[in-house]
Amino acid sequence: MHPYFSLQGRTALVTGGTRGIGKMIAKAFLEAGATVYVCARDGEACAQTAAELSAFGTCHGLAANLASEEGVQALAAQLAGEIDQLDILVNNAGTTWGAPLESYPAKGWEKVMQLNVTSVFSCIQQLLPLLRKAGSAANPARVINIGSVAGITSHGEDAYAYGPSKAALHQLSRMLARELVSQHINVNVIAPGRFPSKMTQFIAQDEAALAEDTALIPMKRWGREEEMAALAISLASTAGAYMTGTVIPIDGGFSL
């Protein structure tokens, strides 16, 4: 691997790292030389994923429920007991809720906003000491938040809280990027369109739905694992050292 994109000697945490986009990014970081911690609510899934991804490098699993402030604090305390600094934080854990407009429940808003916005803020807040120790003027620490084109476009698909939650995450990321840049911490956003994940598998498994979905994408296909991996590595490596406060759609042109 070219040294511009090497993550050798760096440590990363990927929330929601046991499947989908989080797992794609975790694997990519390992291949680039980083030590990676993956976390999710399911401790067994964390252990299985860590064992699987250890074929590509040093990977550890941490069980954590990020749906509460206490859960985030526990994760931060556990991580601080194992590492001295955190070079890369990927906030990928998230959720959605779909229901017709007339019956969309308040608890759907609360769940989605809590995990997609509040818990991301809490993770950054609680992990700041480790990020500050990692960052320098020559090589800032990196926070990569996983947003969505749903926070850019108006296609809601009856998931009324999801798009607004991702738009809020994009704005939060810009605000934190401005505040933390002087502390040598970069904050950027990857805003994916369609990629294989648990959230999109109901479309992938329905031939007609998949055809209808891809018809809306200018490139007429979903994103591939290696494309997400390459973008994440770029933001985490030398390629992303002079970037902060950016929201990058990776969506085959869908946001156009």
N, C-alpha and C positions, 0 to 999 in steps of 0.2 A: 504494500500500500504506500502511496506517495506520502511523504511526511506532512504535507499540507493537511491531510485528512486523517492522520493518525491520532488515536486517543490513548496511546500507550501511557501507562502510569496514572491515568485519571480514573475517578470513581463516579459512578452514576446511579441514581435512583429513578426507577420508572414505576409510577403508580398505575394500577390496572395493567400490570405487565405480564399477566398470565395468558392473554389471548389477544386476538385482533391486532390493532395498530400498536398497542403497547408492547406486545410480544415481538412484532416486526422490528421495532426500534431497539428493544433490549438485545435481540440477536445481532443487529447491525453494530451496536456499540461494542459488543463482545468481539466481533470479527475485526473491529478497528483497534482492539487492544485494551479496552477499558475493563475495569472490574465493575460488575453490574449487580445491583440489588433490585429485585422485582417484588412488588407488594400487591396484595389483594385481600379481600375479606376471607377467602377460602384458604386456610392454611395448607390443606392437602394439595390444592392446585398450585400454590406457591412452591411447595417442595418438589412436586412433579415437574413444574416448569424449570426450576433451578437445575434439577438433575438433567433434564433434556438439553437445556442450553449450555450446560457445563462442557458439552462437546466442543463448544466454540471459544471457551475462555472461562474465567472465574466468575461464577454466578451464584448469588445467594437469594433465598426466598424469605420474605418477612410477611407474616400475617398481620393485617391492619384494617380496621374499619374506619374509613375516612369520613363517614357520614356524620360524625360528631367531633366537636373540638377536642374532647377527651381522647378519642381514637387517634387524632393527629398528634396530640401531645405525646401519647404513648409511643407512636412510631418514631417521633423525633428523639425521644429519650433513648429508645432502643438503638437507633442508628448512631447516636452520639457515643454510646458505649462500645461501638464496634469500629468506628472510623474517626479520624481527626479532622477531616475536611470533606466537603462534598463539591465536586467539580461541576456536576451536571444534574439538574433536577428536571425530569419530564413529568408534567402533570397531565396524565392521560385518563385517569379514572373518571368515569362519567356515566350518565344514565339518560333515559328518555321516557316519555309517557305519552301514549296516543289515545285519544278519545274524541268523539264528536264535540263540536263547539258548545252545543246546548247542555251537554252533560259533563264537560271537562271539569274534574274536581280540583278544589283548592289544594288537596293533599298531593296532587300531581305536580302543581307549581312548586310546592314546598320541597318535595323530594328532589326535583330536577335542579332547582336553584341552589339547594344545599350542597349537592355533590358537584355540580358543574361550576359553581362560582364560589360559594362560601368556603368549601373545603380546599379549593385551590389557593385561595387567599391564606387560609390557615396553614397549609403546607409550606408556602413560601415564608410566612411569618415565623413559624416554629423552626424552620431549617436555616434561617438567616445566619446564625452563628457559624454553622458549618460551611455555608456558601461564602461568607466573608473571609474565612480562613483560606479558602481555595483561590479566591480571585486576586488578580494582580493587573497592573496596567498593561503588561505584555500579554497576559493570557487571562481574561476575565472568566469568572464562573458563569455558567449558563443556566438559565431557566427557559425551558421550552414548554409552553402551554399548548395543549391540543384543543383548538377551537373547532370551527366547522364553517363550510360555505353556507350552512343554514343561518349563521349569524351575519351573513352578507347579503343573501338573496331573500326573496319572500316566499319561497316554496316551503310550506309548513307541514303538509301531509298529516294534518290533524294532531301533530305533536306541538301544541301551541306554546308550551313552556321551553321547548328545546332551543329553537332559534333565538329567542330573547336571552336565554341563559348564555349562549355562545357569543352573542353580541356584547353582553355584559362582560364576559371573560376577555374579549378582544380589548374593550376599553380599559378594564382593570390592568391588563398587561401593558398597555401604553403608559398608564399612570405610574405603574411600578418601574417600568423601564426608565422613565425620566428621573424617578427618585433614587433608584439604585445604581445608576450609571457611575456616579461619583464614588461608589463603593466597589467598583470593578465587578459588577454583576450585570450581565446582559439578560434581557427578557424579550423573547420573541414568541410568535404564535405560528403554528402550522394549522391551516384551516383546510382539512381534507374534504373532498367530495366523496364519491363512492369508493370504498375499499372493502374487501371481505372482512366481516366481523360478526359477532353475535347479534349486534344491533341491525345488521343488514341481511342476515341469513334468510329471513322470511321472503325477501325479494329474490335472492340468489337461487332459492329452491323452487321458485315458481317461474317456469319458462316464459309465460305470457307477461308476468310482472317484470321480469328481467329485461325483456325486449322493449317494453314500454318505458322502463327506466333509462336504459341506455340510449333510447331515441332522443332523450332530452340533453344528452351530453355531446357537445360538438365532436369529440374524438370517438364517440360511439363505442366506448368500452369503460370498464371500471379500472381503477388504479391497481398497480402491481406492487407486490411486497418490496421488490428491489428499488422501486421509485420512492416509496416512503422512506426506506432505509437510507438511501443516498441523500435525501434532503435533511433528514435528522442528523446524519453524520456531518453534513456541511455546516449546520448551525452550531454543532457542538465542537467543531474543530477550528483550525486557523481560518478556514473560509468564512466562519461566522464571527470572528473576533471583533470586527468593526461594524457589526450589525446589532441594533437594539431598537425595540419598539415597533418592529415590523410584523405585519399579518400577511402570511404567504399562503394564498390558495394553491392547493394541488388537487385539481378537480377536472382535468381534461377540457377546460374551458367552460364548465357549467356556470360559473359566476358571471360570465359575459352576458 
